[in-house]
Structure formats: structure tokens, C-alpha cells
């Protein structure tokens, strides 16, 4: 599936660099031609010889290696690739990329390239969570760099948390998605996901238990089929997928504005669990107990129904509008009525009664309701639901 794709793989200097060797192996097994570039620090962890042996190619190491410059300059090297991958991307490399520094071969290639760049960060948990790294990450995302999020787990240094390099097969999947000329290539799809937070005062809010798992899986599956995905997400538990444009929002109103700004689109999928009410009398300052024993009274106002607004648009309505219906009873009847009421083409209905374990869980059991009827799907992983739905969306837009 990566037949003949030319990949420039920059290996950063971290303990996870050894996994880059397995990554080379897996990428080559799928037909890619991998050119490794090692930073000086990377050479402390893996030898150029092992990288070169696994890639069956010359390894590039030094900006001022005149032989290399005579054979192929760094500009050419950075542009001869279909995709530039950085794995592991260290805090240092991310800092250089975010700030435009170019003081060695790896950072110079990253500045000189005109191709898409995908990074798989890996570092100690404190370094990952450090505000500087998170700031750099946000800058890189805005610059269009694709991110394969690090995983949570035990680290080589004995600490626990996010920072472990994603597994090579996850990186390979993201590489394939980034290079895919799938059936949704050139199609723009908006996906909303996660809960919304509706403020009570500057420090308190009303929220719901949505983890954002289904919306995230869907955005990943759509991007995997080549779509340009605009991912409008409330504060979710899971990190956004690589290769999508992420627009983080807090409230229903902000979500509506982000969706409207992202139009026109070929399709829009509303997987977010948007709050139905916001606090109409939200306080400007933190509410305090005044000692009177009198509890404050919150007044509620309806939030805009984003799905219904987009479903009923006369101009700019996406060709396919898909809503979700999380119900606890009369799932089919309620969801069918919702499809008509909100003017959407499809409704993906699911039973979120606590006994199902679906809300916040890894699995989902859905019924797809379209103009032609209802189709009950067996219980399956949220990833599988996402892939099946993405495939149907691709067929509907074909
Ligand atoms: O009415 P209900 O919340 O059950 O409808 C669920 C569907 O409507 C979901 O697709 C959800 O994303 C969307 N929705 C919305 N804006 C709201 C409420 C729900 O887009 N304010």
C-alpha cells in the first residue's frame, strides 16, 4: 500500500530511536523506499550501519558532508521525498521545528522541505507535559504538521505517563493515511466531537460524560480514506487524530461558529455530545458562598442546535449531513423522529443506558437510519463503527 513511496525518515536522539529500526522494516515491507537521516544524538542510540542495513540505503548524517552535497544537496534530499517523517521526534527537534532553527542536517531538511511532515514525538513525561513542548506542539499543528500522538505507559526512565513513542504499526497507519489517494481524496468533511463545557462562572461549568472516542475514530477513518477533515472538538479525553485540522472549542456557541466558518463542505458528521442548555445567568466572577445558606439559582437557556441549523440550511448545506442520537429508551422511534426534525440525511443511533457501557467505553452498538430505513449493526469496536461509516460516506459522495 506504500508501493514506491519515498519516505525521508529523520531519527531523533532518544531511547525510543531503536523503534525507528522496526519502523524502517515495516515501511519497507509495505513497499516504501526509506531514506534515513540520523541526528548526532540519534547516533548515540542506534548506529548508522543498522539504519542503513535495514533501509538498504545510504544514511545521511551531516550537513557539511561534501560528498553528500555533491551527490545530492539538502534541498534536493528534502524534496525528493513524498513525505518527511520524524520518529522519534524529541523535545529538542520539536523546539527547532516550531521556531525555524536549522543548525544541523535534520533541522535544515525540515526547513527546506516542501512536502508534508509527520512527527511521532517521544520523550520523558515531564518534558512532554512541559508548557514549552505543548506550545511547540500547538505551533506545529497550526503549521500543518501531522502528529502521531505519544502513548501513555511506563517509560524507560521509570516514570509513568504520556510520552512513549507510538507503536510502529500506528505510525505506519498514519503514514499510509497521509499518503493515501483514498476515495475521499479532495473531499472536505467536518466532524464535531467531544462534549461541550458551558460555564456557570469563570471556574465552573456544566459538561457531560462524552469521551470523544467515537468522533475521534470517525475523523481518523475519514482522513484514512483521504478526506480533508476539519475536526471541531470540545474538551475530549482522547487526543485528536493525526492528519486532520483540529479546531478546539469549549461551548456549543463556539462549536456552531467553528462549524459555520468551516463551511462549505461535502459532508458533515455531528458526533459531538453538545450541551442542550447553557447557563443563562453565568456569573462574570467566581460565585461565592455568602454565609446566608441561600444556594444560587441557575437559569438555563437552550443552546443552538448545530446539526438542525446545518441540516436545514438552504445555502451551503453539505451534500451529506449525519447526526448521532444517543438515547436511553425507544432508541429507534426517537432517532427516526430526530432525523426528520433535524433535517439530516442519516442518523447513527445508539443506546447509551448505563448498562450498555457504551458511553466512555471502547465499543458501540448502532443503528443507521437513512431515508430508506433502519439498519442494525452488531456490537463492535468504535474504530470499526467509524471505518464502516466512513466507507458508507465515501460511497454516498462518490
Ligand atoms: O437532540 P440530541 O442532542 O439528541 O441530538 C443529537 C445530535 O444532534 C448529535 O448529532 C449532536 O451532535 C447534534 N446536536 C447539535 N447541537 C446541539 C445538540 C445536538 O449539533 N445543540
Boltz pocket constraint, residues with backbone or C-beta under 6 A from the ligand:
constraints:
  - pocket:
      binder: B
      contacts: [[A, 192], [A, 252], [A, 270], [A, 271], [A, 272], [A, 273], [A, 274], [A, 275], [A, 276], [A, 303], [A, 304], [A, 305], [A, 306], [A, 307], [A, 308], [A, 322], [A, 323], [A, 324], [A, 325], [A, 326], [A, 338]]
      max_distance: 6.0
